[in-house]
């Protein structure tokens, strides 16, 4: 799997959560996780999570975004498990960097104190599974009570790099774990 930090700021509007966006935008072929900084404003037309329709909206003036696409024909359940893994890794990285208030995970969301730190969604296309996970860098432009990296003193680019590195290692570790296990009854018996 390829991971990459994108230096150029990009606006996230939900349309990026589609098959081959990473390939078309960055020339990366295959399974990839990219991270970038930019504002977020998702219209109802682009919302993948039906629960968010009719709600306060999904927006933020300055966010750290992660987009992940995998071409493994996995069911949506597996994509949701990867989404939860990404959320757990982000929480671990925050804790290690000494977030001033306890980091709490509830499903695929992270909270610092009472403020919501992240947004996230997992979905499928006809050829891949897709994930978007984003963390507030500031609290500006958010429609709900939020928390942000700026309050925690966490530097966004370094934070993103640590997450990209850990997810790549988790993926490789899972690939190796699958390959080193023999089936029950496969052992030679005298």
For each residue, the residues with C-beta under 8 A, 3 or more apart:
1: 30 31 32 33 70 167 168 171 172
2: 28 30 31 32 33
3: 32 33 34 35 164 165 167 168
4: 26 28 32 33 34 35 164
5: 34 35 36 157 160 161 164
6: 10 26 34 35 36
7:
8: 36
9: 36 37 38
10: 6 16 36 37 38 65
11: 38 39 40 41
12: 16 38 39 40 41 42 63 65 132 134
13: 16 40 41 42 43 46
14: 17 42 43 45 46 47 48 58 132
15: 18 21 46
16: 10 12 13 21 25 67 132
17: 14 21 46 48 67 121 123 130 132
18: 15 21 125 130
19: 69 125 126 127 128 130
20: 23 24 69 127 128
21: 15 16 17 18 24 25 67 69
22: 25 26 28 32 34 67 69
23: 20 26 27 28 29
24: 20 21
25: 16 21 22
26: 4 6 22 23 32 34
27: 23
28: 2 4 22 23 32 34
29: 23
30: 1 2 71
31: 1 2 69 70 71 72 171
32: 1 2 3 4 22 26 28 68 69
33: 1 2 3 4 66 67 68 164 167 168
34: 3 4 5 6 22 26 28 66 67 68
35: 3 4 5 6 64 65 66 67 160 163 164
36: 5 6 8 9 10 64 65
37: 9 10 62 63 64 65 137 156 157 160
38: 9 10 11 12 62 63 65
39: 11 12 59 60 61 62 63 141
40: 11 12 13 58 59 60 63 65 119 134
41: 11 12 13 57 58 59 141
42: 12 13 14 46 47 52 57 58 59
43: 13 14 46 47
44: 47 53
45: 14
46: 13 14 15 17 42 43
47: 14 42 43 44 50 52 53 58
48: 14 17 121 123 132
49: 52 53 121
50: 47 53
51: 55
52: 42 47 49 55 57 58
53: 44 47 49 50
54:
55: 51 52
56: 143 144
57: 41 42 52 143
58: 14 40 41 42 47 52 119 143
59: 39 40 41 42 141 142 143
60: 39 40 63 119 134 136 137 138 140 141 142 146
61: 39 138 140 141 142
62: 37 38 39 136 137 138 140 141
63: 12 37 38 39 40 60 134 135 136 137
64: 35 36 37 134 135 137 149 156 159 160
65: 10 12 35 36 37 38 40 132 133 134
66: 33 34 35 86 131 132 133 134 160 163 164
67: 16 17 21 22 33 34 35 130 131 132
68: 32 33 34 82 86 130 131 132 133 167
69: 19 20 21 22 31 32 128 129 130 131
70: 1 31 74 79 82 128 129
71: 30 31 127 128
72: 31 78 128 129
73:
74: 70 78 79 129
75: 78 79
76: 79 80 122 123 124 129
77: 80 81
78: 72 74 75 81 82 129
79: 70 74 75 76 82 83 122 123 124 129 130 131
80: 76 77 83 84 108 122
81: 77 78 84 85
82: 68 70 78 79 85 86 122 129 131
83: 79 80 86 87 108 120 121 122 131 133
84: 80 81 87 88 107 108
85: 81 82 88 89 167 170
86: 66 68 82 83 89 90 120 131 133 163 167
87: 83 84 90 91 105 107 108 109 110 118 120 133
88: 84 85 91 92 105
89: 85 86 92 93 163 166 167 170
90: 86 87 93 94 110 118 133 135 163
91: 87 88 94 95 103 105 110
92: 88 89 95 96 166
93: 89 90 96 97 159 162 163 166
94: 90 91 97 99 103 110 112 152 154 159
95: 91 92 98 99 103
96: 92 93
97: 93 94 152 153 154 159
98: 95 153
99: 94 95 102 103 112 152 154
100: 151 152 153
101: 112 113 147 152
102: 99 112 113
103: 91 94 95 99 110 111 112 117
104: 110 111 112
105: 87 88 91 109 110 111
106: 109 111
107: 84 87
108: 80 83 84 87 118 120 121 122 133
109: 87 105 106 116 117 118 119 120
110: 87 90 91 94 103 104 105 116 117 118 135
111: 103 104 105 106 114 115 116 117 147
112: 94 99 101 102 103 104 115 117 147 151 152
113: 101 102 147
114: 111 145 147
115: 111 112 139 145 146 147 148
116: 109 110 111 119 136 144 145 146 147
117: 103 109 110 111 112 135 136 146 147 148 149
118: 87 90 108 109 110 133 134 135 136
119: 40 58 60 109 116 132 133 134
120: 83 86 87 108 109 131 132 133 134
121: 17 48 49 83 108 131 132
122: 76 79 80 82 83 108 129 130 131
123: 17 48 76 79 129 130 131
124: 76 79 128 129 130
125: 18 19 128 129 130
126: 19
127: 19 20 71
128: 19 20 69 70 71 72 124 125
129: 69 70 72 74 76 78 79 82 122 123 124 125
130: 17 18 19 67 68 69 79 122 123 124 125
131: 66 67 68 69 79 82 83 86 120 121 122 123
132: 12 14 16 17 48 65 66 67 68 119 120 121
133: 65 66 68 83 86 87 90 108 118 119 120
134: 12 40 60 63 64 65 66 118 119 120
135: 63 64 90 110 117 118 148 149 156 159
136: 60 62 63 116 117 118 139 142 146 147 148 149
137: 37 60 62 63 64 148 149 150 156
138: 60 61 62 148 150
139: 115 136 142 146 147 148 150 151
140: 60 61 62
141: 39 41 59 60 61 62
142: 59 60 61 136 139 145 146
143: 56 57 58 59
144: 56 116
145: 114 115 116 142
146: 60 115 116 117 136 139 142
147: 101 111 112 113 114 115 116 117 136 139 151 152
148: 115 117 135 136 137 138 139 151 152
149: 64 117 135 136 137 152 154 155 156 159
150: 137 138 139 153
151: 100 112 139 147 148
152: 94 97 99 100 101 112 147 148 149
153: 97 98 100 150
154: 94 97 99 149 158 159
155: 149 158 159
156: 37 64 135 137 149 159 160
157: 5 37 160 161
158: 154 155 161 162
159: 64 93 94 97 135 149 154 155 156 162 163
160: 5 35 37 64 66 156 157 163 164
161: 5 157 158 164 165
162: 93 158 159 165 166
163: 35 66 86 89 90 93 159 160 166 167
164: 3 4 5 33 35 66 160 161 167 168
165: 3 161 162 168 169
166: 89 92 93 162 163 169 170
167: 1 3 33 68 85 86 89 163 164 170 171
168: 1 3 33 164 165 171 172
169: 165 166 172 173
170: 85 89 166 167 173 174
171: 1 31 167 168 174 175
172: 1 168 169 175 176
173: 169 170 176 177
174: 170 171 177 178
175: 171 172 178 179
176: 172 173 179 180
177: 173 174 180 181
178: 174 175 181
179: 175 176
180: 176 177
181: 177 178
182: 186 187
183: 186
184:
185:
186: 182 183
187: 182
188:
189:
190:
